[in-house]
Amino acid sequence: MLVDVVIEQRFYRCNEGKYWTDNAFPNAFWHRYLNVFDAVNIVARVQKVERPEELWQRVDSDTVGFTDLPIYIGPAGFIKKLPDLIKVLKTRKLVNRCVIYRVPGILSFFYHLFAMPSGKAYAAEVVGDPVDVFAPGASKSPLRPVFKRLFYHMLRRQCAKAVSLSYVTEYSLQERYPPNPDGFDTHYSSIQLGDSDYFQRSEYTLNRPIKLVCIGNLSQPYKGCDFMLETLAKLKSKGVEVYLSWIGGGALQPAMESLADELGIAQSVRFVGNLSQRAQINQILDDSDVFVLSSRQEGLPRVLIESMARSLVCVATNVGGVKELLPQTFIVERDNQTELIDVLESVMLKTSQELMEISQANYTKAQNYHNDVLAERRKNMYQALLESSV
């Protein structure tokens, strides 16, 4: 059986017809669906390009294809492209397939209106929370309060009607968006962690200067890079020797580089950009002292789990399912510079033995997100959809 997966991610198609991604969801990601379904059809926005850039990764294959939705950016672009989008969606209505929505997102709503036969079962993978997405500071749109209410109620309805449902959190999102009491529900992250992604430190001695690391796409402000840079500047003004590596690129990177220069910390920050190879990211994590998640919104942050799997001491803002991963002593409120500085300074004062204990606890917690653990939950979720669709 074919499965349509409706997703908000933007992809690229080069002139020769191959599909690419610049930061997420390469071909390997879609193999999880092929454990149950015969083929995957990705329903997403696709931008035409002449050729792929150097670090892009291939997405399509013999069993992974696309329904190309028109490219748009922002509400105004969406409205302009809406007639074309609806026209494409209608082509899926008579296709025999299962359907999975990766939500929240607007595309799943319009797919349901124009591509779904009445009463057809669907599944949903809840990977984020619109309440956080449209929180103050996370979105600059003047329509933020309207979008927040709209997507909140939309997601509640989608969860209530799905025959099979997964959440990236164990309980946080479930409390706000309850599942269908007559359906199947489970929880798993989109993360992919195999044995080679785990590393157990034998000692924990802090570098001088202290090496902080953040990972986050710089296409939107919700990753909190500005907040992190301002915090770094404050630490430097207090005489703390600290250095930050930020992994991840995007349209906002030049602005963040300018901000670092304005704050006088350009020599204490390295903007690494996008890295396509896990080994490259792991090398930076292993060379760092503390991972900091500065986000203003997340679902269950994969980069936090990946850092915990490398035995890193981690500090994170109180977003999404972070409280399911870290003790409260390492969680700070978003955009609260004072709290973040206090926690970082407390980490810097800990002994090597104390840091090792924290490191070991994080490593142990990350074991719950090994591929072998999550794969069975995913398979059960997809199987429940398949059985409801035949």
Contacts in CASP RR format, 6 or more apart in sequence:
PFRMAT RR
TARGET T0000
AUTHOR 0000-0000-0000
METHOD contacts of the structure
MODEL  1
MLVDVVIEQRFYRCNEGKYWTDNAFPNAFWHRYLNVFDAVNIVARVQKVE
RPEELWQRVDSDTVGFTDLPIYIGPAGFIKKLPDLIKVLKTRKLVNRCVI
YRVPGILSFFYHLFAMPSGKAYAAEVVGDPVDVFAPGASKSPLRPVFKRL
FYHMLRRQCAKAVSLSYVTEYSLQERYPPNPDGFDTHYSSIQLGDSDYFQ
RSEYTLNRPIKLVCIGNLSQPYKGCDFMLETLAKLKSKGVEVYLSWIGGG
ALQPAMESLADELGIAQSVRFVGNLSQRAQINQILDDSDVFVLSSRQEGL
PRVLIESMARSLVCVATNVGGVKELLPQTFIVERDNQTELIDVLESVMLK
TSQELMEISQANYTKAQNYHNDVLAERRKNMYQALLESSV
1 37 0 8 1.000
1 38 0 8 1.000
1 96 0 8 1.000
1 97 0 8 1.000
1 98 0 8 1.000
1 386 0 8 1.000
1 389 0 8 1.000
1 390 0 8 1.000
2 37 0 8 1.000
2 38 0 8 1.000
2 39 0 8 1.000
2 40 0 8 1.000
2 41 0 8 1.000
2 95 0 8 1.000
2 96 0 8 1.000
2 97 0 8 1.000
2 98 0 8 1.000
3 33 0 8 1.000
3 37 0 8 1.000
3 39 0 8 1.000
3 40 0 8 1.000
3 41 0 8 1.000
3 97 0 8 1.000
3 98 0 8 1.000
3 99 0 8 1.000
3 100 0 8 1.000
3 382 0 8 1.000
3 385 0 8 1.000
4 41 0 8 1.000
4 43 0 8 1.000
4 67 0 8 1.000
4 92 0 8 1.000
4 95 0 8 1.000
4 97 0 8 1.000
4 98 0 8 1.000
4 99 0 8 1.000
4 100 0 8 1.000
4 111 0 8 1.000
4 115 0 8 1.000
5 30 0 8 1.000
5 33 0 8 1.000
5 40 0 8 1.000
5 41 0 8 1.000
5 42 0 8 1.000
5 43 0 8 1.000
5 100 0 8 1.000
5 102 0 8 1.000
6 43 0 8 1.000
6 44 0 8 1.000
6 99 0 8 1.000
6 100 0 8 1.000
6 101 0 8 1.000
6 102 0 8 1.000
6 107 0 8 1.000
6 108 0 8 1.000
6 111 0 8 1.000
7 25 0 8 1.000
7 42 0 8 1.000
7 43 0 8 1.000
7 44 0 8 1.000
7 102 0 8 1.000
7 107 0 8 1.000
8 44 0 8 1.000
8 45 0 8 1.000
8 102 0 8 1.000
8 105 0 8 1.000
8 106 0 8 1.000
8 107 0 8 1.000
9 21 0 8 1.000
9 24 0 8 1.000
9 25 0 8 1.000
9 44 0 8 1.000
9 45 0 8 1.000
10 44 0 8 1.000
10 45 0 8 1.000
10 46 0 8 1.000
10 47 0 8 1.000
10 71 0 8 1.000
11 19 0 8 1.000
11 20 0 8 1.000
11 21 0 8 1.000
11 25 0 8 1.000
11 42 0 8 1.000
11 44 0 8 1.000
11 45 0 8 1.000
11 46 0 8 1.000
11 47 0 8 1.000
11 59 0 8 1.000
11 66 0 8 1.000
12 19 0 8 1.000
12 20 0 8 1.000
12 21 0 8 1.000
12 22 0 8 1.000
12 46 0 8 1.000
12 47 0 8 1.000
12 48 0 8 1.000
12 49 0 8 1.000
12 52 0 8 1.000
12 56 0 8 1.000
13 19 0 8 1.000
13 20 0 8 1.000
13 46 0 8 1.000
13 47 0 8 1.000
13 48 0 8 1.000
13 49 0 8 1.000
13 66 0 8 1.000
13 68 0 8 1.000
14 20 0 8 1.000
14 48 0 8 1.000
14 49 0 8 1.000
14 50 0 8 1.000
14 51 0 8 1.000
14 52 0 8 1.000
15 48 0 8 1.000
15 49 0 8 1.000
15 50 0 8 1.000
15 51 0 8 1.000
18 52 0 8 1.000
18 58 0 8 1.000
18 60 0 8 1.000
19 46 0 8 1.000
19 58 0 8 1.000
19 59 0 8 1.000
19 60 0 8 1.000
19 65 0 8 1.000
19 66 0 8 1.000
20 49 0 8 1.000
20 52 0 8 1.000
20 56 0 8 1.000
20 57 0 8 1.000
20 58 0 8 1.000
20 59 0 8 1.000
21 56 0 8 1.000
21 57 0 8 1.000
21 59 0 8 1.000
22 53 0 8 1.000
22 55 0 8 1.000
22 56 0 8 1.000
22 274 0 8 1.000
23 217 0 8 1.000
23 248 0 8 1.000
23 249 0 8 1.000
23 274 0 8 1.000
25 59 0 8 1.000
26 57 0 8 1.000
26 58 0 8 1.000
26 59 0 8 1.000
27 57 0 8 1.000
27 58 0 8 1.000
27 59 0 8 1.000
27 60 0 8 1.000
27 61 0 8 1.000
27 64 0 8 1.000
28 192 0 8 1.000
29 190 0 8 1.000
29 192 0 8 1.000
30 40 0 8 1.000
30 42 0 8 1.000
30 59 0 8 1.000
30 64 0 8 1.000
32 375 0 8 1.000
32 378 0 8 1.000
33 40 0 8 1.000
33 100 0 8 1.000
33 382 0 8 1.000
34 40 0 8 1.000
34 63 0 8 1.000
34 64 0 8 1.000
35 375 0 8 1.000
35 378 0 8 1.000
35 379 0 8 1.000
35 382 0 8 1.000
36 379 0 8 1.000
36 382 0 8 1.000
36 383 0 8 1.000
36 386 0 8 1.000
37 98 0 8 1.000
37 382 0 8 1.000
37 386 0 8 1.000
38 63 0 8 1.000
39 63 0 8 1.000
39 64 0 8 1.000
39 65 0 8 1.000
40 63 0 8 1.000
40 64 0 8 1.000
40 65 0 8 1.000
41 65 0 8 1.000
41 66 0 8 1.000
41 67 0 8 1.000
41 97 0 8 1.000
42 59 0 8 1.000
42 64 0 8 1.000
42 65 0 8 1.000
42 66 0 8 1.000
42 67 0 8 1.000
43 66 0 8 1.000
43 67 0 8 1.000
43 69 0 8 1.000
43 89 0 8 1.000
43 92 0 8 1.000
43 107 0 8 1.000
43 111 0 8 1.000
43 115 0 8 1.000
44 66 0 8 1.000
44 67 0 8 1.000
44 68 0 8 1.000
44 69 0 8 1.000
44 107 0 8 1.000
45 69 0 8 1.000
45 70 0 8 1.000
45 71 0 8 1.000
45 72 0 8 1.000
45 107 0 8 1.000
46 66 0 8 1.000
46 68 0 8 1.000
46 69 0 8 1.000
46 71 0 8 1.000
47 71 0 8 1.000
55 274 0 8 1.000
55 275 0 8 1.000
55 276 0 8 1.000
56 276 0 8 1.000
57 276 0 8 1.000
59 66 0 8 1.000
60 66 0 8 1.000
67 88 0 8 1.000
67 91 0 8 1.000
67 92 0 8 1.000
68 88 0 8 1.000
69 85 0 8 1.000
69 88 0 8 1.000
69 89 0 8 1.000
69 107 0 8 1.000
70 81 0 8 1.000
70 84 0 8 1.000
70 85 0 8 1.000
70 88 0 8 1.000
71 81 0 8 1.000
72 78 0 8 1.000
72 80 0 8 1.000
72 81 0 8 1.000
72 85 0 8 1.000
75 141 0 8 1.000
75 143 0 8 1.000
78 85 0 8 1.000
78 106 0 8 1.000
82 110 0 8 1.000
85 110 0 8 1.000
86 110 0 8 1.000
86 114 0 8 1.000
89 110 0 8 1.000
89 111 0 8 1.000
89 114 0 8 1.000
89 115 0 8 1.000
90 114 0 8 1.000
90 115 0 8 1.000
91 115 0 8 1.000
92 111 0 8 1.000
92 115 0 8 1.000
93 114 0 8 1.000
93 115 0 8 1.000
93 116 0 8 1.000
93 117 0 8 1.000
98 121 0 8 1.000
98 122 0 8 1.000
98 123 0 8 1.000
98 385 0 8 1.000
98 386 0 8 1.000
98 389 0 8 1.000
99 111 0 8 1.000
99 116 0 8 1.000
99 120 0 8 1.000
99 121 0 8 1.000
99 122 0 8 1.000
99 123 0 8 1.000
100 122 0 8 1.000
100 123 0 8 1.000
100 124 0 8 1.000
100 125 0 8 1.000
100 382 0 8 1.000
100 385 0 8 1.000
101 108 0 8 1.000
101 111 0 8 1.000
101 112 0 8 1.000
101 122 0 8 1.000
101 123 0 8 1.000
101 124 0 8 1.000
101 125 0 8 1.000
101 158 0 8 1.000
101 162 0 8 1.000
102 108 0 8 1.000
102 124 0 8 1.000
102 125 0 8 1.000
102 127 0 8 1.000
103 124 0 8 1.000
103 125 0 8 1.000
103 126 0 8 1.000
103 127 0 8 1.000
103 128 0 8 1.000
103 155 0 8 1.000
103 158 0 8 1.000
104 126 0 8 1.000
104 128 0 8 1.000
104 129 0 8 1.000
104 130 0 8 1.000
104 133 0 8 1.000
104 151 0 8 1.000
104 154 0 8 1.000
104 155 0 8 1.000
105 130 0 8 1.000
105 151 0 8 1.000
105 154 0 8 1.000
106 151 0 8 1.000
108 124 0 8 1.000
108 158 0 8 1.000
109 154 0 8 1.000
109 158 0 8 1.000
112 122 0 8 1.000
112 158 0 8 1.000
116 122 0 8 1.000
120 389 0 8 1.000
121 163 0 8 1.000
121 164 0 8 1.000
121 385 0 8 1.000
121 388 0 8 1.000
121 389 0 8 1.000
122 161 0 8 1.000
122 162 0 8 1.000
122 163 0 8 1.000
122 385 0 8 1.000
123 162 0 8 1.000
123 163 0 8 1.000
123 164 0 8 1.000
123 165 0 8 1.000
123 166 0 8 1.000
123 381 0 8 1.000
123 382 0 8 1.000
123 384 0 8 1.000
123 385 0 8 1.000
124 158 0 8 1.000
124 159 0 8 1.000
124 162 0 8 1.000
124 164 0 8 1.000
124 165 0 8 1.000
124 166 0 8 1.000
125 165 0 8 1.000
125 166 0 8 1.000
125 168 0 8 1.000
125 190 0 8 1.000
125 381 0 8 1.000
126 155 0 8 1.000
126 159 0 8 1.000
126 165 0 8 1.000
126 166 0 8 1.000
126 167 0 8 1.000
126 168 0 8 1.000
126 173 0 8 1.000
126 177 0 8 1.000
127 168 0 8 1.000
127 190 0 8 1.000
127 299 0 8 1.000
128 168 0 8 1.000
128 173 0 8 1.000
128 297 0 8 1.000
128 298 0 8 1.000
128 299 0 8 1.000
128 320 0 8 1.000
129 155 0 8 1.000
129 173 0 8 1.000
129 176 0 8 1.000
129 177 0 8 1.000
129 297 0 8 1.000
129 299 0 8 1.000
129 320 0 8 1.000
130 147 0 8 1.000
130 148 0 8 1.000
130 151 0 8 1.000
130 152 0 8 1.000
130 154 0 8 1.000
130 155 0 8 1.000
131 148 0 8 1.000
131 152 0 8 1.000
131 176 0 8 1.000
132 138 0 8 1.000
132 296 0 8 1.000
132 297 0 8 1.000
132 298 0 8 1.000
132 299 0 8 1.000
132 319 0 8 1.000
132 320 0 8 1.000
133 139 0 8 1.000
133 148 0 8 1.000
133 151 0 8 1.000
133 222 0 8 1.000
133 297 0 8 1.000
134 141 0 8 1.000
134 144 0 8 1.000
134 145 0 8 1.000
134 147 0 8 1.000
134 148 0 8 1.000
134 151 0 8 1.000
135 148 0 8 1.000
135 296 0 8 1.000
135 297 0 8 1.000
135 334 0 8 1.000
136 144 0 8 1.000
137 221 0 8 1.000
137 222 0 8 1.000
137 296 0 8 1.000
137 335 0 8 1.000
138 221 0 8 1.000
138 222 0 8 1.000
138 296 0 8 1.000
138 297 0 8 1.000
139 147 0 8 1.000
139 221 0 8 1.000
139 222 0 8 1.000
140 221 0 8 1.000
141 147 0 8 1.000
155 177 0 8 1.000
156 176 0 8 1.000
156 177 0 8 1.000
156 178 0 8 1.000
159 165 0 8 1.000
159 177 0 8 1.000
159 178 0 8 1.000
159 179 0 8 1.000
159 180 0 8 1.000
160 178 0 8 1.000
160 179 0 8 1.000
160 180 0 8 1.000
161 180 0 8 1.000
162 179 0 8 1.000
162 180 0 8 1.000
162 183 0 8 1.000
163 180 0 8 1.000
163 183 0 8 1.000
163 184 0 8 1.000
163 384 0 8 1.000
163 385 0 8 1.000
163 388 0 8 1.000
164 183 0 8 1.000
164 184 0 8 1.000
164 185 0 8 1.000
164 381 0 8 1.000
164 382 0 8 1.000
164 384 0 8 1.000
164 385 0 8 1.000
164 388 0 8 1.000
165 179 0 8 1.000
165 180 0 8 1.000
165 183 0 8 1.000
165 184 0 8 1.000
165 185 0 8 1.000
165 186 0 8 1.000
165 381 0 8 1.000
166 185 0 8 1.000
166 186 0 8 1.000
166 187 0 8 1.000
166 188 0 8 1.000
166 377 0 8 1.000
166 378 0 8 1.000
166 381 0 8 1.000
167 173 0 8 1.000
167 174 0 8 1.000
167 177 0 8 1.000
167 185 0 8 1.000
167 186 0 8 1.000
167 187 0 8 1.000
168 187 0 8 1.000
168 188 0 8 1.000
168 189 0 8 1.000
168 190 0 8 1.000
168 299 0 8 1.000
168 300 0 8 1.000
168 321 0 8 1.000
169 187 0 8 1.000
169 299 0 8 1.000
169 300 0 8 1.000
169 320 0 8 1.000
169 321 0 8 1.000
169 324 0 8 1.000
170 187 0 8 1.000
170 324 0 8 1.000
171 187 0 8 1.000
171 324 0 8 1.000
172 320 0 8 1.000
172 321 0 8 1.000
172 323 0 8 1.000
172 324 0 8 1.000
173 299 0 8 1.000
173 320 0 8 1.000
173 321 0 8 1.000
174 185 0 8 1.000
174 187 0 8 1.000
179 185 0 8 1.000
183 384 0 8 1.000
184 380 0 8 1.000
184 381 0 8 1.000
184 384 0 8 1.000
186 377 0 8 1.000
186 380 0 8 1.000
186 381 0 8 1.000
187 377 0 8 1.000
188 374 0 8 1.000
188 377 0 8 1.000
188 378 0 8 1.000
188 381 0 8 1.000
189 300 0 8 1.000
189 302 0 8 1.000
189 305 0 8 1.000
189 369 0 8 1.000
189 374 0 8 1.000
190 302 0 8 1.000
191 302 0 8 1.000
191 305 0 8 1.000
191 306 0 8 1.000
191 369 0 8 1.000
191 374 0 8 1.000
192 371 0 8 1.000
193 305 0 8 1.000
193 306 0 8 1.000
193 309 0 8 1.000
193 366 0 8 1.000
193 369 0 8 1.000
193 370 0 8 1.000
193 371 0 8 1.000
194 370 0 8 1.000
194 371 0 8 1.000
195 370 0 8 1.000
197 278 0 8 1.000
197 282 0 8 1.000
197 306 0 8 1.000
197 309 0 8 1.000
197 310 0 8 1.000
198 309 0 8 1.000
198 310 0 8 1.000
198 363 0 8 1.000
198 366 0 8 1.000
198 367 0 8 1.000
198 370 0 8 1.000
199 282 0 8 1.000
199 286 0 8 1.000
199 309 0 8 1.000
199 310 0 8 1.000
199 311 0 8 1.000
200 311 0 8 1.000
200 360 0 8 1.000
200 363 0 8 1.000
201 311 0 8 1.000
201 356 0 8 1.000
201 359 0 8 1.000
203 352 0 8 1.000
203 356 0 8 1.000
204 311 0 8 1.000
204 313 0 8 1.000
204 352 0 8 1.000
204 355 0 8 1.000
204 356 0 8 1.000
204 359 0 8 1.000
205 352 0 8 1.000
206 289 0 8 1.000
206 348 0 8 1.000
206 355 0 8 1.000
207 289 0 8 1.000
208 241 0 8 1.000
209 241 0 8 1.000
209 242 0 8 1.000
209 243 0 8 1.000
209 268 0 8 1.000
210 240 0 8 1.000
210 241 0 8 1.000
210 242 0 8 1.000
210 243 0 8 1.000
210 289 0 8 1.000
210 290 0 8 1.000
210 348 0 8 1.000
211 242 0 8 1.000
211 243 0 8 1.000
211 245 0 8 1.000
211 287 0 8 1.000
211 288 0 8 1.000
211 289 0 8 1.000
211 290 0 8 1.000
212 232 0 8 1.000
212 242 0 8 1.000
212 243 0 8 1.000
212 244 0 8 1.000
212 245 0 8 1.000
212 288 0 8 1.000
212 289 0 8 1.000
212 290 0 8 1.000
212 291 0 8 1.000
212 292 0 8 1.000
212 344 0 8 1.000
213 244 0 8 1.000
213 245 0 8 1.000
213 246 0 8 1.000
213 247 0 8 1.000
213 284 0 8 1.000
213 285 0 8 1.000
213 288 0 8 1.000
213 290 0 8 1.000
213 291 0 8 1.000
213 292 0 8 1.000
213 307 0 8 1.000
213 312 0 8 1.000
214 223 0 8 1.000
214 225 0 8 1.000
214 228 0 8 1.000
214 244 0 8 1.000
214 245 0 8 1.000
214 246 0 8 1.000
214 247 0 8 1.000
214 291 0 8 1.000
214 292 0 8 1.000
214 293 0 8 1.000
214 294 0 8 1.000
215 246 0 8 1.000
215 247 0 8 1.000
215 248 0 8 1.000
215 281 0 8 1.000
215 291 0 8 1.000
215 303 0 8 1.000
215 306 0 8 1.000
215 307 0 8 1.000
216 223 0 8 1.000
216 225 0 8 1.000
216 246 0 8 1.000
216 247 0 8 1.000
216 248 0 8 1.000
216 249 0 8 1.000
216 295 0 8 1.000
216 303 0 8 1.000
217 223 0 8 1.000
217 248 0 8 1.000
217 249 0 8 1.000
217 250 0 8 1.000
218 225 0 8 1.000
218 246 0 8 1.000
218 248 0 8 1.000
218 249 0 8 1.000
218 250 0 8 1.000
218 251 0 8 1.000
218 252 0 8 1.000
218 253 0 8 1.000
218 256 0 8 1.000
219 249 0 8 1.000
219 250 0 8 1.000
219 251 0 8 1.000
219 252 0 8 1.000
220 252 0 8 1.000
221 252 0 8 1.000
221 296 0 8 1.000
222 295 0 8 1.000
222 296 0 8 1.000
222 297 0 8 1.000
223 294 0 8 1.000
223 295 0 8 1.000
223 296 0 8 1.000
224 294 0 8 1.000
224 295 0 8 1.000
224 296 0 8 1.000
224 335 0 8 1.000
225 246 0 8 1.000
225 252 0 8 1.000
225 256 0 8 1.000
225 294 0 8 1.000
226 256 0 8 1.000
226 259 0 8 1.000
227 294 0 8 1.000
227 296 0 8 1.000
227 334 0 8 1.000
227 335 0 8 1.000
227 337 0 8 1.000
228 244 0 8 1.000
228 246 0 8 1.000
228 292 0 8 1.000
228 294 0 8 1.000
229 244 0 8 1.000
229 256 0 8 1.000
229 259 0 8 1.000
229 260 0 8 1.000
229 263 0 8 1.000
229 265 0 8 1.000
229 269 0 8 1.000
230 263 0 8 1.000
230 337 0 8 1.000
231 294 0 8 1.000
231 337 0 8 1.000
231 340 0 8 1.000
231 341 0 8 1.000
231 344 0 8 1.000
232 242 0 8 1.000
232 244 0 8 1.000
232 263 0 8 1.000
232 265 0 8 1.000
232 268 0 8 1.000
232 269 0 8 1.000
233 263 0 8 1.000
233 264 0 8 1.000
233 265 0 8 1.000
234 337 0 8 1.000
234 341 0 8 1.000
235 242 0 8 1.000
235 341 0 8 1.000
235 344 0 8 1.000
235 345 0 8 1.000
236 242 0 8 1.000
236 265 0 8 1.000
236 268 0 8 1.000
238 341 0 8 1.000
240 345 0 8 1.000
240 348 0 8 1.000
242 268 0 8 1.000
242 344 0 8 1.000
243 268 0 8 1.000
243 269 0 8 1.000
243 270 0 8 1.000
244 268 0 8 1.000
244 269 0 8 1.000
244 270 0 8 1.000
245 269 0 8 1.000
245 270 0 8 1.000
245 272 0 8 1.000
245 284 0 8 1.000
245 288 0 8 1.000
246 256 0 8 1.000
246 269 0 8 1.000
246 270 0 8 1.000
246 271 0 8 1.000
246 272 0 8 1.000
246 273 0 8 1.000
247 272 0 8 1.000
247 273 0 8 1.000
247 274 0 8 1.000
247 275 0 8 1.000
247 281 0 8 1.000
247 284 0 8 1.000
248 271 0 8 1.000
248 272 0 8 1.000
248 273 0 8 1.000
248 274 0 8 1.000
248 275 0 8 1.000
249 271 0 8 1.000
249 273 0 8 1.000
249 274 0 8 1.000
250 273 0 8 1.000
250 274 0 8 1.000
253 271 0 8 1.000
253 273 0 8 1.000
256 271 0 8 1.000
257 266 0 8 1.000
257 271 0 8 1.000
260 266 0 8 1.000
260 269 0 8 1.000
272 284 0 8 1.000
275 281 0 8 1.000
281 306 0 8 1.000
282 310 0 8 1.000
285 291 0 8 1.000
285 306 0 8 1.000
285 307 0 8 1.000
285 310 0 8 1.000
285 312 0 8 1.000
286 310 0 8 1.000
288 312 0 8 1.000
289 312 0 8 1.000
289 313 0 8 1.000
290 312 0 8 1.000
290 313 0 8 1.000
290 314 0 8 1.000
290 315 0 8 1.000
290 344 0 8 1.000
290 347 0 8 1.000
291 303 0 8 1.000
291 304 0 8 1.000
291 307 0 8 1.000
291 308 0 8 1.000
291 312 0 8 1.000
291 313 0 8 1.000
291 314 0 8 1.000
291 315 0 8 1.000
292 314 0 8 1.000
292 315 0 8 1.000
292 316 0 8 1.000
292 340 0 8 1.000
292 344 0 8 1.000
293 301 0 8 1.000
293 303 0 8 1.000
293 304 0 8 1.000
293 314 0 8 1.000
293 315 0 8 1.000
293 316 0 8 1.000
293 317 0 8 1.000
293 319 0 8 1.000
293 322 0 8 1.000
294 317 0 8 1.000
294 340 0 8 1.000
295 301 0 8 1.000
295 316 0 8 1.000
295 317 0 8 1.000
295 319 0 8 1.000
295 334 0 8 1.000
296 317 0 8 1.000
296 319 0 8 1.000
296 334 0 8 1.000
296 335 0 8 1.000
297 319 0 8 1.000
297 320 0 8 1.000
298 319 0 8 1.000
298 320 0 8 1.000
298 321 0 8 1.000
298 322 0 8 1.000
299 319 0 8 1.000
299 320 0 8 1.000
299 321 0 8 1.000
300 320 0 8 1.000
300 321 0 8 1.000
300 324 0 8 1.000
300 325 0 8 1.000
301 316 0 8 1.000
301 319 0 8 1.000
301 320 0 8 1.000
301 321 0 8 1.000
301 322 0 8 1.000
301 325 0 8 1.000
304 314 0 8 1.000
304 316 0 8 1.000
304 322 0 8 1.000
304 325 0 8 1.000
304 326 0 8 1.000
305 325 0 8 1.000
305 366 0 8 1.000
305 369 0 8 1.000
306 366 0 8 1.000
307 314 0 8 1.000
307 362 0 8 1.000
308 314 0 8 1.000
308 325 0 8 1.000
308 362 0 8 1.000
308 363 0 8 1.000
308 365 0 8 1.000
308 366 0 8 1.000
309 363 0 8 1.000
309 366 0 8 1.000
309 369 0 8 1.000
310 363 0 8 1.000
311 359 0 8 1.000
311 360 0 8 1.000
311 362 0 8 1.000
311 363 0 8 1.000
312 359 0 8 1.000
312 362 0 8 1.000
313 330 0 8 1.000
313 347 0 8 1.000
313 355 0 8 1.000
313 358 0 8 1.000
313 359 0 8 1.000
313 362 0 8 1.000
314 326 0 8 1.000
314 330 0 8 1.000
314 362 0 8 1.000
315 326 0 8 1.000
315 330 0 8 1.000
315 331 0 8 1.000
315 332 0 8 1.000
315 340 0 8 1.000
315 343 0 8 1.000
315 344 0 8 1.000
315 347 0 8 1.000
316 322 0 8 1.000
316 325 0 8 1.000
316 326 0 8 1.000
316 330 0 8 1.000
316 331 0 8 1.000
316 332 0 8 1.000
317 331 0 8 1.000
317 332 0 8 1.000
317 333 0 8 1.000
317 334 0 8 1.000
317 335 0 8 1.000
317 336 0 8 1.000
317 340 0 8 1.000
318 331 0 8 1.000
318 332 0 8 1.000
318 333 0 8 1.000
318 334 0 8 1.000
319 334 0 8 1.000
322 331 0 8 1.000
323 331 0 8 1.000
325 365 0 8 1.000
326 362 0 8 1.000
327 361 0 8 1.000
329 343 0 8 1.000
330 343 0 8 1.000
330 358 0 8 1.000
332 339 0 8 1.000
332 340 0 8 1.000
332 343 0 8 1.000
333 339 0 8 1.000
347 355 0 8 1.000
350 358 0 8 1.000
367 373 0 8 1.000
END
